[in-house]
Amino acid sequence: MTLLERITVDPNICHGKACIAGTRIPVSVILDNLSSGCTYDEIIDAYPSLTLDDIRAALKYATLLTKERTISICNRPKLLDEKRPLKMDAFCCKMAFL
C-alpha cells in the first residue's frame, strides 16, 4: 500500500473529510497534533489505531495540497495580465489549478 492509499475521502465518513483508511481519524487531526508540537509517538499513543505510516501519509497528503495554486477570480478582469501577487478575499470565489 502506498502512503496516499492510506488516505480516503468518503462523503459518509466524517462529512467527507480526508481520513486515514479504516478509521474515522481525519488527516486534519493528525496535522493539528503535529503543528501543536506532538511527537509521532504521542499521536500514536493518543490514537492507537494509527501507525507511523499513517502519520507520514497525512503529511504527504498535506504536502500535495500545498502545491495547489489558488487564484481569486472575483473582480479580476485582467487576471492573466497582472504581474503582482494576488491578495485573497475571505469571501471571494476561488479557482484552483493543480
N, C-alpha and C positions, 0 to 999 in steps of 0.2 A: 504494500500500500504506500503510495506517495504521500508526502505531507499534506498536499491540498485535498487528497481524497479523505482526509480526516475531518474536513470541514463540510458541513451540509447546510442547506437552506431549504426549509420546508415550511410553507405557509401555515401548517397545522401545529408547528412546534415553535414555541417562544415567539409567536407573531411573525414568523418568517425571518427572524434574525439569524445570522450565521452562528452555528453552534458546532461543538465537537460532535462528530458522528457517534450515534448511540447514546448520547446524553442530552440533557436539557441545559447544558452549560454554554452560554453564549461566549463567543470569541471576545466580546467587549468586556466580560467579567475578568477574563484572563489578562487582557491588556490593562484594565484598571488596576488590577493587583500588581502587575509588573511596574506600572508607572508610579504606584504608591511606594515602591521600594521592596516589595515582597520578593523573596528568592524563589527559584523554581521549587525547591524542597518545601517551602512554606505553602505554596499554592497546591502542591500535590497533597500535603497533609490536610489542607482545608477541603480539598476536592479529591478524595481517594480514587475516584474512577478515572482521573486524568493520569496521563503518562508524560514523560519528558517530551516525547514526540508530539503529543497533543499541544503542548505549550509552544514548541517550535513551529507547529502548523499554524497556530494563531498568529505568531509573529510573521510568518511567511505570507499569510493572507493579508495582514495589515500592511506589509511592505508592498504588495501588489496594489492595494487600494490607494496608497500614497503616490503611486506612479500615474494615477489618473489625472488628466488635465481638465480642469473645470473652468469654463468661461461664462461670464454673465452675458445674457442676450437681451436684457431689458435696457431700453433707452440707449442702444449702442448701434445706430445705423451704420457707422463707419468702423465696425468692429475689426474687420480684416486689415484696415489701413492704419490702425493705431500702433504706435511704437513704444508706448509707455505701459507699465504694469497695470493690470485691471484691478479695480477695487470692487470687492464683492459686497452687495447689499444683503442683509439678513432676510429680507422678504422678497428678494428678486428671483425670477426664474433663472435656472442654470442649464447649460447644456454640457454634457460630459463627453470627452473624447478619450479613447484609450490609445 
